[in-house]
Amino acid sequence: MSSQPGLLRRLFGPTSSPGAPSSPALSPTEGALADPSGQQFAALLHAVWLVFAADDALGDHELDHLLQIVDDLTDGEAPLEAVEELFDAYATLYAEIGVPGSVALIADILREPELREGALRLAIGAASMDQKMSEHEERVLMLLASGFGYTARQTQELFNEVEGRLSPR
């Protein structure tokens, strides 16, 4: 898995300001992992998959990012076969209900604001890792944000925060 390590830590970890109270690292993603049915985890990952599939082609680099995210979220415990089944299910949904239907499905599963923010933050971060977000990816991110009830201002603030966390220091 060739994606940069530490994406989750950089996106959800405490800010590095000296003296600032630290927030619990990874709490939105940990909440999704605590879901016994696995639906919240699958929806969180689906949001990222949807952004990467926005241009109708899931490239090797994007697939590596997705696999690294799964590996990070599950501490390497997710069987590759199960992950491939999830990705196949996402592709089927994408073909049947498209982006708007997929966004609605994700929003229906991720009802808590913290989980929605975690999914959106993860999707923005994943799309921003190569520092060349496509128009298609940005469009899907905006649809996700809208589907989660974010205003344009809230969405821009989250984009800025994520990009700030990912920028070299």
PyMOL commands that set and color helices and strands:
alter all, ss='L'
color gray80, all
select helices_A, chain A and resi 7-12+27-33+39-55+60-74+80-109+113-128+135-147+152-166
alter helices_A, ss='H'
color red, helices_A
deselect
rebuild
show_as cartoon
